[in-house]
Amino acid sequence: MVRPLFVSSIVVLASAFSLTVRGQEPATATAVGPSTVWDKVYTEAQATRGKEAYTAECSACHADDLGGSGYAPALKGDEFAFTWNDKTVGDFFERIRRLMPPDNPGSLTPDKYRDIITFILQENKYPAGDRELASESATLKQIKITAPPK
């Protein structure tokens, strides 16, 4: 014979487990903000500003067409896709902020680095939208760079 106290304890534990799991569901189902670069994470105006900044600050090493030259890697095409696939825009932002330009790393404003990134995203055929890309690292870390959806 099963004791009533034992059965009621199991019911209470099962209910608590159920509430915990249900309580966690909405947090993952309602993620805030875009999750990949395919979610239109920048504007055309940003990419235009980014092109100007890229030309002034980056093209001497990475080439006008973003194809890279000598020691500077390509920022477009297969090389870019291979290097940055499944990393975040935040990872990319932090790397270029920390290392670029090579003769004066970290010398640009966060907004200028961000705009350069939007130009690079545009040149890699990621779509523009109607909201500007943020320059806060925490927000950028939530946006993955991924291959085109299939």
C-alpha positions in Angstrom: 0.0 0.0 0.0 1.3 3.5 -1.0 1.3 6.0 1.8 -0.7 9.2 1.1 2.2 11.4 2.3 4.6 9.7 -0.2 2.1 10.2 -3.1 1.4 13.8 -2.2 5.2 14.5 -2.0 5.6 13.2 -5.5 2.7 15.3 -6.7 4.2 18.4 -5.1 7.7 17.7 -6.6 6.2 17.1 -10.1 4.2 20.3 -9.9 7.2 22.3 -8.9 9.3 20.8 -11.7 6.5 21.6 -14.2 6.3 25.2 -13.0 10.0 25.6 -13.2 10.2 24.3 -16.8 7.1 26.4 -17.9 8.6 29.4 -16.1 11.8 29.1 -18.2 10.0 28.6 -21.5 9.0 32.2 -22.3 12.5 33.5 -21.7 13.9 31.4 -24.5 10.9 31.8 -26.7 10.8 35.6 -26.5 14.5 36.5 -27.2 14.9 40.3 -27.6 16.4 41.7 -30.7 17.8 40.0 -33.9 19.7 36.8 -33.6 21.7 36.8 -36.9 23.0 39.2 -39.4 20.1 38.1 -41.7 17.7 39.9 -39.4 18.4 43.3 -41.0 20.6 44.6 -38.2 21.8 47.9 -39.8 20.6 50.7 -42.0 21.7 51.8 -45.5 22.7 55.2 -44.0 25.1 53.4 -41.6 26.6 51.4 -44.4 27.1 54.7 -46.4 28.9 56.2 -43.4 30.8 53.0 -43.0 32.0 53.0 -46.6 33.4 56.5 -46.1 35.2 55.5 -42.9 36.4 52.2 -44.4 37.9 54.1 -47.4 39.7 56.5 -45.1 40.8 54.0 -42.4 40.9 50.5 -43.8 41.2 50.3 -47.6 45.0 51.0 -47.7 45.5 47.5 -46.2 42.3 45.6 -47.0 41.8 47.0 -50.5 39.0 49.1 -51.9 37.0 46.0 -52.8 37.6 44.5 -49.3 39.6 41.7 -51.0 42.6 42.0 -48.7 46.2 42.5 -49.8 49.4 41.0 -48.5 49.1 40.5 -44.8 45.6 42.0 -44.5 42.8 39.4 -44.8 39.8 39.8 -47.1 36.7 41.2 -45.4 34.4 39.9 -48.0 33.5 36.6 -49.6 34.6 33.1 -48.7 37.5 34.2 -46.5 35.3 36.4 -44.4 32.6 33.8 -44.2 35.0 31.1 -43.1 36.7 33.3 -40.5 33.5 34.8 -38.9 30.8 32.1 -39.4 29.1 31.4 -36.1 30.9 34.1 -34.3 29.1 37.3 -33.3 29.1 40.8 -34.5 30.4 41.7 -31.0 33.4 39.4 -31.5 34.1 41.2 -34.8 33.6 44.6 -33.3 36.0 43.8 -30.4 38.6 42.4 -32.6 38.8 45.4 -34.9 38.5 47.9 -32.0 41.4 46.2 -30.3 43.7 45.7 -33.3 42.7 48.3 -36.0 44.1 50.4 -37.5 47.4 48.6 -36.9 49.4 51.8 -36.5 47.0 53.2 -33.9 44.6 50.5 -32.5 41.5 51.7 -30.8 41.8 55.2 -32.2 38.4 55.3 -33.8 35.1 56.0 -32.0 32.8 53.1 -31.3 30.3 54.5 -33.8 33.0 54.7 -36.5 33.9 51.0 -35.9 30.3 50.1 -35.9 29.6 51.9 -39.2 32.6 50.2 -40.8 31.2 46.9 -39.7 27.8 47.8 -41.4 29.6 48.5 -44.6 31.4 45.1 -44.4 28.0 43.4 -43.7 26.5 45.2 -46.7 29.4 44.1 -49.0 28.8 40.5 -47.8 25.2 40.8 -49.0 23.6 40.8 -45.5 20.3 42.8 -45.8 19.8 46.3 -44.4 16.8 47.2 -42.3 15.3 50.2 -40.6 17.1 50.2 -37.3 20.7 51.1 -36.8 23.2 48.6 -35.5 24.0 49.4 -31.9 27.6 50.0 -30.7 27.1 48.4 -27.3 29.2 45.2 -27.0 26.4 43.3 -25.1 23.9 43.9 -27.9 26.4 43.0 -30.6 27.3 39.8 -28.9 23.7 38.6 -29.4 24.0 38.9 -33.2 25.6 35.9 -35.0 27.3 36.0 -38.3 26.0 33.1 -40.2 25.9 31.6 -43.7 22.7 32.3 -45.8 19.7 30.4 -44.5 18.8 27.3 -46.6 
